[in-house]
Amino acid sequence: MAERTEKSMSAEEIKARLPSDEVLCDLAELYKMFGDSTRTKILSCLQIRACFVNELAEVLGMSVSAVSHQLRILRGAKLVRGAKQGKEVLYSLDDDHVTKILECGLTHVNEP
């Protein structure tokens, strides 16, 4: 028997293929991180190269305190990581997935 096409799937079959509510909630929380323009600017800077907090503050025209606050949020969401270098912390994107998310979003918003 031929496999049913997506158009002929029942509501129950669609429901069975959905990720769990917990996973969808986690996904929504992830996307909330990109809903703040300051955080997306920080992520964009870190996509170019790893930076110290004071460098990010200078590029963004913000206080070190404000940038540090946003970095804490991004670190908690596993989007950035910090590596201690002397008395300072060098921040970078956590992994290639973050770059892919940014690239997909940019491709979408730049569509004609």
Biopython code that builds the backbone (N, CA, C, O; Angstrom):
import numpy as np
from Bio.PDB.StructureBuilder import StructureBuilder

atoms = [
    (1, "MET", "N", (0.852, -1.182, 0.000)),
    (1, "MET", "CA", (0.000, 0.000, 0.000)),
    (1, "MET", "C", (0.892, 1.237, 0.000)),
    (1, "MET", "O", (1.900, 1.276, 0.706)),
    (2, "ALA", "N", (0.535, 2.231, -0.774)),
    (2, "ALA", "CA", (1.330, 3.464, -0.872)),
    (2, "ALA", "C", (1.222, 4.271, 0.412)),
    (2, "ALA", "O", (0.189, 4.274, 1.081)),
    (3, "GLU", "N", (2.337, 4.971, 0.749)),
    (3, "GLU", "CA", (2.345, 5.834, 1.940)),
    (3, "GLU", "C", (1.391, 6.998, 1.721)),
    (3, "GLU", "O", (1.300, 7.542, 0.620)),
    (4, "ARG", "N", (0.684, 7.371, 2.772)),
    (4, "ARG", "CA", (-0.269, 8.485, 2.666)),
    (4, "ARG", "C", (0.473, 9.785, 2.445)),
    (4, "ARG", "O", (1.528, 10.018, 3.035)),
    (5, "THR", "N", (-0.075, 10.619, 1.603)),
    (5, "THR", "CA", (0.533, 11.926, 1.369)),
    (5, "THR", "C", (0.276, 12.819, 2.567)),
    (5, "THR", "O", (-0.628, 12.566, 3.364)),
    (6, "GLU", "N", (1.081, 13.871, 2.688)),
    (6, "GLU", "CA", (0.921, 14.790, 3.815)),
    (6, "GLU", "C", (-0.461, 15.414, 3.838)),
    (6, "GLU", "O", (-1.006, 15.662, 4.914)),
    (7, "LYS", "N", (-1.038, 15.672, 2.674)),
    (7, "LYS", "CA", (-2.365, 16.289, 2.621)),
    (7, "LYS", "C", (-3.443, 15.376, 3.181)),
    (7, "LYS", "O", (-4.476, 15.848, 3.655)),
    (8, "SER", "N", (-3.209, 14.076, 3.129)),
    (8, "SER", "CA", (-4.244, 13.155, 3.589)),
    (8, "SER", "C", (-4.048, 12.722, 5.037)),
    (8, "SER", "O", (-4.759, 11.839, 5.518)),
    (9, "MET", "N", (-3.093, 13.332, 5.738)),
    (9, "MET", "CA", (-2.862, 12.975, 7.134)),
    (9, "MET", "C", (-4.003, 13.486, 8.006)),
    (9, "MET", "O", (-4.513, 14.590, 7.811)),
    (10, "SER", "N", (-4.385, 12.664, 8.960)),
    (10, "SER", "CA", (-5.432, 13.080, 9.897)),
    (10, "SER", "C", (-4.834, 13.991, 10.966)),
    (10, "SER", "O", (-3.616, 14.084, 11.114)),
    (11, "ALA", "N", (-5.704, 14.651, 11.695)),
    (11, "ALA", "CA", (-5.260, 15.510, 12.791)),
    (11, "ALA", "C", (-4.493, 14.689, 13.824)),
    (11, "ALA", "O", (-3.507, 15.171, 14.383)),
    (12, "GLU", "N", (-4.921, 13.482, 14.080)),
    (12, "GLU", "CA", (-4.241, 12.617, 15.053)),
    (12, "GLU", "C", (-2.838, 12.251, 14.574)),
    (12, "GLU", "O", (-1.899, 12.186, 15.367)),
    (13, "GLU", "N", (-2.706, 12.013, 13.272)),
    (13, "GLU", "CA", (-1.390, 11.669, 12.725)),
    (13, "GLU", "C", (-0.440, 12.870, 12.801)),
    (13, "GLU", "O", (0.748, 12.717, 13.085)),
    (14, "ILE", "N", (-0.971, 14.043, 12.548)),
    (14, "ILE", "CA", (-0.162, 15.262, 12.673)),
    (14, "ILE", "C", (0.265, 15.430, 14.123)),
    (14, "ILE", "O", (1.432, 15.696, 14.408)),
    (15, "LYS", "N", (-0.688, 15.273, 15.040)),
    (15, "LYS", "CA", (-0.412, 15.423, 16.470)),
    (15, "LYS", "C", (0.666, 14.444, 16.927)),
    (15, "LYS", "O", (1.526, 14.799, 17.733)),
    (16, "ALA", "N", (0.624, 13.233, 16.424)),
    (16, "ALA", "CA", (1.596, 12.205, 16.812)),
    (16, "ALA", "C", (3.009, 12.561, 16.352)),
    (16, "ALA", "O", (3.986, 12.117, 16.954)),
    (17, "ARG", "N", (3.122, 13.353, 15.298)),
    (17, "ARG", "CA", (4.435, 13.710, 14.756)),
    (17, "ARG", "C", (5.004, 14.981, 15.371)),
    (17, "ARG", "O", (6.170, 15.306, 15.146)),
    (18, "LEU", "N", (4.205, 15.698, 16.138)),
    (18, "LEU", "CA", (4.681, 16.930, 16.766)),
    (18, "LEU", "C", (5.702, 16.633, 17.856)),
    (18, "LEU", "O", (5.603, 15.611, 18.535)),
    (19, "PRO", "N", (6.682, 17.516, 18.029)),
    (19, "PRO", "CA", (7.565, 17.386, 19.201)),
    (19, "PRO", "C", (6.739, 17.575, 20.476)),
    (19, "PRO", "O", (5.624, 18.096, 20.433)),
    (20, "SER", "N", (7.286, 17.156, 21.583)),
    (20, "SER", "CA", (6.565, 17.282, 22.858)),
    (20, "SER", "C", (6.348, 18.756, 23.203)),
    (20, "SER", "O", (7.044, 19.637, 22.699)),
    (21, "ASP", "N", (5.369, 19.001, 24.073)),
    (21, "ASP", "CA", (5.095, 20.367, 24.521)),
    (21, "ASP", "C", (6.335, 20.983, 25.154)),
    (21, "ASP", "O", (6.611, 22.166, 24.959)),
    (22, "GLU", "N", (7.083, 20.185, 25.911)),
    (22, "GLU", "CA", (8.297, 20.682, 26.563)),
    (22, "GLU", "C", (9.332, 21.141, 25.531)),
    (22, "GLU", "O", (9.948, 22.195, 25.692)),
    (23, "VAL", "N", (9.518, 20.355, 24.485)),
    (23, "VAL", "CA", (10.476, 20.705, 23.434)),
    (23, "VAL", "C", (10.014, 21.968, 22.698)),
    (23, "VAL", "O", (10.825, 22.847, 22.407)),
    (24, "LEU", "N", (8.733, 22.056, 22.402)),
    (24, "LEU", "CA", (8.219, 23.250, 21.712)),
    (24, "LEU", "C", (8.338, 24.495, 22.589)),
    (24, "LEU", "O", (8.605, 25.586, 22.086)),
    (25, "CYS", "N", (8.142, 24.335, 23.893)),
    (25, "CYS", "CA", (8.320, 25.453, 24.829)),
    (25, "CYS", "C", (9.779, 25.897, 24.840)),
    (25, "CYS", "O", (10.066, 27.094, 24.821)),
    (26, "ASP", "N", (10.707, 24.929, 24.872)),
    (26, "ASP", "CA", (12.140, 25.254, 24.829)),
    (26, "ASP", "C", (12.493, 25.969, 23.531)),
    (26, "ASP", "O", (13.297, 26.902, 23.532)),
    (27, "LEU", "N", (11.896, 25.536, 22.425)),
    (27, "LEU", "CA", (12.143, 26.183, 21.136)),
    (27, "LEU", "C", (11.641, 27.626, 21.145)),
    (27, "LEU", "O", (12.315, 28.525, 20.643)),
    (28, "ALA", "N", (10.472, 27.840, 21.708)),
    (28, "ALA", "CA", (9.922, 29.194, 21.811)),
    (28, "ALA", "C", (10.838, 30.084, 22.653)),
    (28, "ALA", "O", (11.063, 31.246, 22.316)),
    (29, "GLU", "N", (11.363, 29.533, 23.748)),
    (29, "GLU", "CA", (12.289, 30.291, 24.600)),
    (29, "GLU", "C", (13.567, 30.648, 23.831)),
    (29, "GLU", "O", (14.097, 31.751, 23.971)),
    (30, "LEU", "N", (14.054, 29.706, 23.020)),
    (30, "LEU", "CA", (15.240, 29.981, 22.204)),
    (30, "LEU", "C", (14.975, 31.153, 21.269)),
    (30, "LEU", "O", (15.781, 32.080, 21.182)),
    (31, "TYR", "N", (13.856, 31.110, 20.577)),
    (31, "TYR", "CA", (13.553, 32.180, 19.631)),
    (31, "TYR", "C", (13.316, 33.520, 20.323)),
    (31, "TYR", "O", (13.523, 34.570, 19.716)),
    (32, "LYS", "N", (12.890, 33.498, 21.575)),
    (32, "LYS", "CA", (12.755, 34.751, 22.323)),
    (32, "LYS", "C", (14.098, 35.463, 22.458)),
    (32, "LYS", "O", (14.151, 36.692, 22.511)),
    (33, "MET", "N", (15.171, 34.696, 22.514)),
    (33, "MET", "CA", (16.511, 35.296, 22.621)),
    (33, "MET", "C", (16.803, 36.182, 21.413)),
    (33, "MET", "O", (17.512, 37.181, 21.533)),
    (34, "PHE", "N", (16.265, 35.823, 20.263)),
    (34, "PHE", "CA", (16.486, 36.578, 19.032)),
    (34, "PHE", "C", (15.469, 37.708, 18.874)),
    (34, "PHE", "O", (15.528, 38.470, 17.909)),
    (35, "GLY", "N", (14.540, 37.814, 19.819)),
    (35, "GLY", "CA", (13.518, 38.844, 19.767)),
    (35, "GLY", "C", (13.972, 40.176, 20.331)),
    (35, "GLY", "O", (13.214, 41.146, 20.313)),
    (36, "ASP", "N", (15.187, 40.238, 20.828)),
    (36, "ASP", "CA", (15.733, 41.471, 21.390)),
    (36, "ASP", "C", (16.865, 41.941, 20.485)),
    (36, "ASP", "O", (17.828, 41.208, 20.265)),
    (37, "SER", "N", (16.755, 43.170, 19.956)),
    (37, "SER", "CA", (17.748, 43.646, 18.985)),
    (37, "SER", "C", (19.146, 43.779, 19.587)),
    (37, "SER", "O", (20.137, 43.610, 18.875)),
    (38, "THR", "N", (19.245, 44.075, 20.872)),
    (38, "THR", "CA", (20.570, 44.152, 21.502)),
    (38, "THR", "C", (21.232, 42.782, 21.482)),
    (38, "THR", "O", (22.415, 42.660, 21.166)),
    (39, "ARG", "N", (20.471, 41.763, 21.816)),
    (39, "ARG", "CA", (21.047, 40.418, 21.807)),
    (39, "ARG", "C", (21.430, 39.987, 20.397)),
    (39, "ARG", "O", (22.472, 39.358, 20.210)),
    (40, "THR", "N", (20.608, 40.315, 19.401)),
    (40, "THR", "CA", (20.964, 39.928, 18.036)),
    (40, "THR", "C", (22.187, 40.702, 17.554)),
    (40, "THR", "O", (22.975, 40.178, 16.768)),
    (41, "LYS", "N", (22.357, 41.934, 18.011)),
    (41, "LYS", "CA", (23.573, 42.681, 17.660)),
    (41, "LYS", "C", (24.803, 42.033, 18.291)),
    (41, "LYS", "O", (25.844, 41.904, 17.648)),
    (42, "ILE", "N", (24.676, 41.628, 19.544)),
    (42, "ILE", "CA", (25.791, 40.954, 20.218)),
    (42, "ILE", "C", (26.134, 39.663, 19.474)),
    (42, "ILE", "O", (27.304, 39.394, 19.204)),
    (43, "LEU", "N", (25.125, 38.870, 19.145)),
    (43, "LEU", "CA", (25.366, 37.621, 18.429)),
    (43, "LEU", "C", (26.004, 37.885, 17.065)),
    (43, "LEU", "O", (26.879, 37.136, 16.631)),
    (44, "SER", "N", (25.569, 38.936, 16.400)),
    (44, "SER", "CA", (26.144, 39.285, 15.097)),
    (44, "SER", "C", (27.609, 39.673, 15.225)),
    (44, "SER", "O", (28.428, 39.299, 14.386)),
    (45, "CYS", "N", (27.942, 40.422, 16.272)),
    (45, "CYS", "CA", (29.348, 40.774, 16.518)),
    (45, "CYS", "C", (30.174, 39.518, 16.747)),
    (45, "CYS", "O", (31.272, 39.378, 16.208)),
    (46, "LEU", "N", (29.638, 38.609, 17.549)),
    (46, "LEU", "CA", (30.368, 37.389, 17.884)),
    (46, "LEU", "C", (30.447, 36.424, 16.705)),
    (46, "LEU", "O", (31.288, 35.525, 16.683)),
    (47, "GLN", "N", (29.572, 36.616, 15.733)),
    (47, "GLN", "CA", (29.656, 35.824, 14.512)),
    (47, "GLN", "C", (30.876, 36.263, 13.688)),
    (47, "GLN", "O", (31.479, 35.462, 12.974)),
    (48, "ILE", "N", (31.221, 37.541, 13.802)),
    (48, "ILE", "CA", (32.382, 38.077, 13.087)),
    (48, "ILE", "C", (33.671, 37.634, 13.772)),
    (48, "ILE", "O", (34.600, 37.157, 13.121)),
    (49, "ARG", "N", (33.715, 37.803, 15.120)),
    (49, "ARG", "CA", (34.866, 37.313, 15.889)),
    (49, "ARG", "C", (34.538, 37.337, 17.367)),
    (49, "ARG", "O", (33.618, 38.031, 17.800)),
    (50, "ALA", "N", (35.302, 36.570, 18.142)),
    (50, "ALA", "CA", (35.153, 36.572, 19.597)),
    (50, "ALA", "C", (35.528, 37.958, 20.132)),
    (50, "ALA", "O", (36.426, 38.610, 19.599)),
    (51, "CYS", "N", (34.844, 38.399, 21.175)),
    (51, "CYS", "CA", (35.062, 39.749, 21.719)),
    (51, "CYS", "C", (35.009, 39.740, 23.235)),
    (51, "CYS", "O", (34.379, 38.880, 23.851)),
    (52, "PHE", "N", (35.684, 40.715, 23.818)),
    (52, "PHE", "CA", (35.580, 40.990, 25.245)),
    (52, "PHE", "C", (34.379, 41.915, 25.457)),
    (52, "PHE", "O", (33.928, 42.582, 24.526)),
    (53, "VAL", "N", (33.871, 41.947, 26.677)),
    (53, "VAL", "CA", (32.699, 42.770, 27.000)),
    (53, "VAL", "C", (32.933, 44.230, 26.631)),
    (53, "VAL", "O", (32.058, 44.869, 26.047)),
    (54, "ASN", "N", (34.116, 44.766, 26.968)),
    (54, "ASN", "CA", (34.357, 46.184, 26.678)),
    (54, "ASN", "C", (34.367, 46.462, 25.173)),
    (54, "ASN", "O", (33.984, 47.550, 24.744)),
    (55, "GLU", "N", (34.801, 45.492, 24.371)),
    (55, "GLU", "CA", (34.768, 45.670, 22.908)),
    (55, "GLU", "C", (33.330, 45.703, 22.414)),
    (55, "GLU", "O", (32.968, 46.543, 21.589)),
    (56, "LEU", "N", (32.516, 44.792, 22.919)),
    (56, "LEU", "CA", (31.104, 44.777, 22.526)),
    (56, "LEU", "C", (30.414, 46.070, 22.935)),
    (56, "LEU", "O", (29.629, 46.631, 22.171)),
    (57, "ALA", "N", (30.710, 46.540, 24.143)),
    (57, "ALA", "CA", (30.112, 47.789, 24.627)),
    (57, "ALA", "C", (30.487, 48.952, 23.717)),
    (57, "ALA", "O", (29.649, 49.797, 23.406)),
    (58, "GLU", "N", (31.747, 48.994, 23.291)),
    (58, "GLU", "CA", (32.191, 50.071, 22.411)),
    (58, "GLU", "C", (31.506, 50.002, 21.044)),
    (58, "GLU", "O", (31.030, 51.014, 20.529)),
    (59, "VAL", "N", (31.461, 48.808, 20.466)),
    (59, "VAL", "CA", (30.827, 48.629, 19.153)),
    (59, "VAL", "C", (29.351, 49.002, 19.205)),
    (59, "VAL", "O", (28.834, 49.639, 18.287)),
    (60, "LEU", "N", (28.678, 48.609, 20.273)),
    (60, "LEU", "CA", (27.231, 48.821, 20.380)),
    (60, "LEU", "C", (26.848, 50.161, 20.999)),
    (60, "LEU", "O", (25.675, 50.532, 21.013)),
    (61, "GLY", "N", (27.849, 50.888, 21.514)),
    (61, "GLY", "CA", (27.550, 52.169, 22.153)),
    (61, "GLY", "C", (26.735, 51.992, 23.423)),
    (61, "GLY", "O", (25.827, 52.774, 23.702)),
    (62, "MET", "N", (27.065, 50.957, 24.194)),
    (62, "MET", "CA", (26.340, 50.639, 25.426)),
    (62, "MET", "C", (27.309, 50.573, 26.587)),
    (62, "MET", "O", (28.526, 50.560, 26.404)),
    (63, "SER", "N", (26.748, 50.531, 27.789)),
    (63, "SER", "CA", (27.600, 50.365, 28.972)),
    (63, "SER", "C", (28.053, 48.914, 29.087)),
    (63, "SER", "O", (27.382, 48.000, 28.610)),
    (64, "VAL", "N", (29.188, 48.722, 29.721)),
    (64, "VAL", "CA", (29.696, 47.372, 29.972)),
    (64, "VAL", "C", (28.677, 46.577, 30.788)),
    (64, "VAL", "O", (28.468, 45.390, 30.540)),
    (65, "SER", "N", (28.050, 47.231, 31.754)),
    (65, "SER", "CA", (27.055, 46.585, 32.598)),
    (65, "SER", "C", (25.876, 46.059, 31.771)),
    (65, "SER", "O", (25.426, 44.930, 31.968)),
    (66, "ALA", "N", (25.386, 46.880, 30.854)),
    (66, "ALA", "CA", (24.238, 46.477, 30.026)),
    (66, "ALA", "C", (24.604, 45.306, 29.114)),
    (66, "ALA", "O", (23.808, 44.386, 28.927)),
    (67, "VAL", "N", (25.803, 45.346, 28.551)),
    (67, "VAL", "CA", (26.252, 44.251, 27.683)),
    (67, "VAL", "C", (26.440, 42.982, 28.510)),
    (67, "VAL", "O", (26.051, 41.897, 28.078)),
    (68, "SER", "N", (27.030, 43.110, 29.686)),
    (68, "SER", "CA", (27.234, 41.952, 30.559)),
    (68, "SER", "C", (25.910, 41.291, 30.912)),
    (68, "SER", "O", (25.810, 40.064, 30.946)),
    (69, "HIS", "N", (24.896, 42.104, 31.173)),
    (69, "HIS", "CA", (23.563, 41.574, 31.487)),
    (69, "HIS", "C", (23.041, 40.731, 30.325)),
    (69, "HIS", "O", (22.557, 39.619, 30.535)),
    (70, "GLN", "N", (23.137, 41.250, 29.111)),
    (70, "GLN", "CA", (22.654, 40.514, 27.942)),
    (70, "GLN", "C", (23.477, 39.247, 27.699)),
    (70, "GLN", "O", (22.933, 38.216, 27.303)),
    (71, "LEU", "N", (24.780, 39.327, 27.937)),
    (71, "LEU", "CA", (25.633, 38.146, 27.774)),
    (71, "LEU", "C", (25.252, 37.046, 28.764)),
    (71, "LEU", "O", (25.303, 35.864, 28.422)),
    (72, "ARG", "N", (24.869, 37.424, 29.989)),
    (72, "ARG", "CA", (24.413, 36.437, 30.972)),
    (72, "ARG", "C", (23.175, 35.706, 30.451)),
    (72, "ARG", "O", (23.066, 34.487, 30.579)),
    (73, "ILE", "N", (22.259, 36.451, 29.871)),
    (73, "ILE", "CA", (21.041, 35.856, 29.315)),
    (73, "ILE", "C", (21.393, 34.914, 28.161)),
    (73, "ILE", "O", (20.883, 33.796, 28.086)),
    (74, "LEU", "N", (22.263, 35.373, 27.270)),
    (74, "LEU", "CA", (22.666, 34.554, 26.118)),
    (74, "LEU", "C", (23.439, 33.308, 26.556)),
    (74, "LEU", "O", (23.300, 32.241, 25.958)),
    (75, "ARG", "N", (24.242, 33.452, 27.589)),
    (75, "ARG", "CA", (24.985, 32.304, 28.120)),
    (75, "ARG", "C", (24.011, 31.283, 28.712)),
    (75, "ARG", "O", (24.172, 30.078, 28.522)),
    (76, "GLY", "N", (23.008, 31.773, 29.424)),
    (76, "GLY", "CA", (21.993, 30.896, 30.003)),
    (76, "GLY", "C", (21.203, 30.130, 28.953)),
    (76, "GLY", "O", (20.720, 29.027, 29.211)),
    (77, "ALA", "N", (21.073, 30.715, 27.772)),
    (77, "ALA", "CA", (20.367, 30.068, 26.662)),
    (77, "ALA", "C", (21.305, 29.211, 25.813)),
    (77, "ALA", "O", (20.894, 28.662, 24.790)),
    (78, "LYS", "N", (22.557, 29.098, 26.236)),
    (78, "LYS", "CA", (23.575, 28.306, 25.536)),
    (78, "LYS", "C", (23.843, 28.817, 24.119)),
    (78, "LYS", "O", (24.120, 28.038, 23.206)),
    (79, "LEU", "N", (23.757, 30.137, 23.953)),
    (79, "LEU", "CA", (24.049, 30.735, 22.646)),
    (79, "LEU", "C", (25.465, 31.295, 22.584)),
    (79, "LEU", "O", (26.060, 31.371, 21.509)),
    (80, "VAL", "N", (26.006, 31.689, 23.742)),
    (80, "VAL", "CA", (27.385, 32.175, 23.801)),
    (80, "VAL", "C", (28.122, 31.453, 24.916)),
    (80, "VAL", "O", (27.514, 30.891, 25.827)),
    (81, "ARG", "N", (29.440, 31.483, 24.824)),
    (81, "ARG", "CA", (30.276, 30.929, 25.891)),
    (81, "ARG", "C", (31.393, 31.907, 26.173)),
    (81, "ARG", "O", (31.770, 32.704, 25.313)),
    (82, "GLY", "N", (31.907, 31.845, 27.347)),
    (82, "GLY", "CA", (33.005, 32.718, 27.741)),
    (82, "GLY", "C", (34.219, 31.912, 28.145)),
    (82, "GLY", "O", (34.110, 30.865, 28.782)),
    (83, "ALA", "N", (35.384, 32.422, 27.762)),
    (83, "ALA", "CA", (36.650, 31.784, 28.142)),
    (83, "ALA", "C", (37.487, 32.826, 28.864)),
    (83, "ALA", "O", (37.806, 33.878, 28.310)),
    (84, "LYS", "N", (37.837, 32.520, 30.103)),
    (84, "LYS", "CA", (38.620, 33.446, 30.926)),
    (84, "LYS", "C", (40.000, 33.634, 30.297)),
    (84, "LYS", "O", (40.687, 32.667, 29.971)),
    (85, "GLN", "N", (40.389, 34.904, 30.133)),
    (85, "GLN", "CA", (41.727, 35.254, 29.654)),
    (85, "GLN", "C", (42.262, 36.328, 30.588)),
    (85, "GLN", "O", (41.972, 37.514, 30.430)),
    (86, "GLY", "N", (43.035, 35.895, 31.551)),
    (86, "GLY", "CA", (43.505, 36.818, 32.574)),
    (86, "GLY", "C", (42.338, 37.254, 33.429)),
    (86, "GLY", "O", (41.621, 36.421, 33.983)),
    (87, "LYS", "N", (42.143, 38.567, 33.538)),
    (87, "LYS", "CA", (41.040, 39.106, 34.335)),
    (87, "LYS", "C", (39.769, 39.287, 33.510)),
    (87, "LYS", "O", (38.714, 39.608, 34.057)),
    (88, "GLU", "N", (39.864, 39.084, 32.205)),
    (88, "GLU", "CA", (38.719, 39.308, 31.320)),
    (88, "GLU", "C", (38.177, 37.996, 30.778)),
    (88, "GLU", "O", (38.808, 36.945, 30.884)),
    (89, "VAL", "N", (36.984, 38.089, 30.192)),
    (89, "VAL", "CA", (36.349, 36.928, 29.573)),
    (89, "VAL", "C", (36.170, 37.228, 28.091)),
    (89, "VAL", "O", (35.628, 38.267, 27.714)),
    (90, "LEU", "N", (36.632, 36.303, 27.259)),
    (90, "LEU", "CA", (36.469, 36.411, 25.816)),
    (90, "LEU", "C", (35.228, 35.617, 25.434)),
    (90, "LEU", "O", (35.155, 34.411, 25.673)),
    (91, "TYR", "N", (34.250, 36.298, 24.837)),
    (91, "TYR", "CA", (32.987, 35.670, 24.474)),
    (91, "TYR", "C", (32.990, 35.272, 23.010)),
    (91, "TYR", "O", (33.555, 35.956, 22.156)),
    (92, "SER", "N", (32.337, 34.135, 22.744)),
    (92, "SER", "CA", (32.178, 33.645, 21.375)),
    (92, "SER", "C", (30.832, 32.941, 21.284)),
    (92, "SER", "O", (30.195, 32.659, 22.299)),
    (93, "LEU", "N", (30.405, 32.660, 20.052)),
    (93, "LEU", "CA", (29.187, 31.888, 19.870)),
    (93, "LEU", "C", (29.428, 30.486, 20.413)),
    (93, "LEU", "O", (30.537, 29.959, 20.320)),
    (94, "ASP", "N", (28.401, 29.892, 20.974)),
    (94, "ASP", "CA", (28.568, 28.596, 21.615)),
    (94, "ASP", "C", (28.929, 27.491, 20.626)),
    (94, "ASP", "O", (29.778, 26.650, 20.920)),
    (95, "ASP", "N", (28.287, 27.488, 19.450)),
    (95, "ASP", "CA", (28.605, 26.470, 18.447)),
    (95, "ASP", "C", (28.110, 26.906, 17.076)),
    (95, "ASP", "O", (27.541, 27.987, 16.925)),
    (96, "ASP", "N", (28.329, 26.058, 16.080)),
    (96, "ASP", "CA", (27.944, 26.387, 14.703)),
    (96, "ASP", "C", (26.436, 26.502, 14.514)),
    (96, "ASP", "O", (25.974, 27.140, 13.568)),
    (97, "HIS", "N", (25.667, 25.885, 15.413)),
    (97, "HIS", "CA", (24.212, 25.987, 15.291)),
    (97, "HIS", "C", (23.753, 27.435, 15.412)),
    (97, "HIS", "O", (22.813, 27.845, 14.732)),
    (98, "VAL", "N", (24.399, 28.200, 16.258)),
    (98, "VAL", "CA", (24.010, 29.604, 16.455)),
    (98, "VAL", "C", (24.257, 30.377, 15.158)),
    (98, "VAL", "O", (23.434, 31.197, 14.752)),
    (99, "THR", "N", (25.386, 30.114, 14.517)),
    (99, "THR", "CA", (25.683, 30.756, 13.231)),
    (99, "THR", "C", (24.621, 30.388, 12.201)),
    (99, "THR", "O", (24.164, 31.250, 11.451)),
    (100, "LYS", "N", (24.228, 29.128, 12.158)),
    (100, "LYS", "CA", (23.217, 28.678, 11.197)),
    (100, "LYS", "C", (21.873, 29.357, 11.453)),
    (100, "LYS", "O", (21.187, 29.748, 10.509)),
    (101, "ILE", "N", (21.496, 29.499, 12.719)),
    (101, "ILE", "CA", (20.237, 30.171, 13.061)),
    (101, "ILE", "C", (20.278, 31.618, 12.573)),
    (101, "ILE", "O", (19.323, 32.100, 11.965)),
    (102, "LEU", "N", (21.390, 32.308, 12.843)),
    (102, "LEU", "CA", (21.536, 33.696, 12.398)),
    (102, "LEU", "C", (21.487, 33.792, 10.873)),
    (102, "LEU", "O", (20.810, 34.662, 10.325)),
    (103, "GLU", "N", (22.196, 32.905, 10.196)),
    (103, "GLU", "CA", (22.229, 32.939, 8.730)),
    (103, "GLU", "C", (20.850, 32.674, 8.130)),
    (103, "GLU", "O", (20.450, 33.344, 7.178)),
    (104, "CYS", "N", (20.121, 31.704, 8.679)),
    (104, "CYS", "CA", (18.771, 31.414, 8.178)),
    (104, "CYS", "C", (17.841, 32.595, 8.387)),
    (104, "CYS", "O", (17.053, 32.941, 7.506)),
    (105, "GLY", "N", (17.937, 33.214, 9.562)),
    (105, "GLY", "CA", (17.108, 34.390, 9.841)),
    (105, "GLY", "C", (17.419, 35.541, 8.902)),
    (105, "GLY", "O", (16.508, 36.194, 8.393)),
    (106, "LEU", "N", (18.699, 35.795, 8.670)),
    (106, "LEU", "CA", (19.091, 36.875, 7.761)),
    (106, "LEU", "C", (18.639, 36.601, 6.341)),
    (106, "LEU", "O", (18.186, 37.510, 5.646)),
    (107, "THR", "N", (18.759, 35.359, 5.905)),
    (107, "THR", "CA", (18.298, 35.000, 4.570)),
    (107, "THR", "C", (16.805, 35.270, 4.441)),
    (107, "THR", "O", (16.348, 35.801, 3.428)),
    (108, "HIS", "N", (16.052, 34.905, 5.467)),
    (108, "HIS", "CA", (14.615, 35.112, 5.440)),
    (108, "HIS", "C", (14.240, 36.595, 5.403)),
    (108, "HIS", "O", (13.414, 37.001, 4.586)),
    (109, "VAL", "N", (14.834, 37.399, 6.271)),
    (109, "VAL", "CA", (14.452, 38.816, 6.315)),
    (109, "VAL", "C", (14.958, 39.592, 5.106)),
    (109, "VAL", "O", (14.437, 40.666, 4.806)),
    (110, "ASN", "N", (15.957, 39.074, 4.411)),
    (110, "ASN", "CA", (16.476, 39.755, 3.224)),
    (110, "ASN", "C", (15.830, 39.294, 1.922)),
    (110, "ASN", "O", (16.210, 39.744, 0.841)),
    (111, "GLU", "N", (14.843, 38.388, 2.029)),
    (111, "GLU", "CA", (14.133, 37.947, 0.820)),
    (111, "GLU", "C", (13.350, 39.111, 0.245)),
    (111, "GLU", "O", (12.799, 39.929, 0.981)),
    (112, "PRO", "N", (13.306, 39.176, -1.095)),
    (112, "PRO", "CA", (12.531, 40.282, -1.711)),
    (112, "PRO", "C", (11.034, 40.119, -1.499)),
    (112, "PRO", "O", (10.252, 40.955, -1.951)),
]
sb = StructureBuilder()
sb.init_structure("model")
sb.init_model(0)
sb.init_chain("A")
sb.init_seg("    ")
for serial, (resi, resn, name, xyz) in enumerate(atoms, 1):
    if name == "N":
        sb.init_residue(resn, " ", resi, " ")
    sb.init_atom(name, np.array(xyz, "f"), 0.0, 1.0, " ", f" {name:<3s}", serial, name[0])
structure = sb.get_structure()
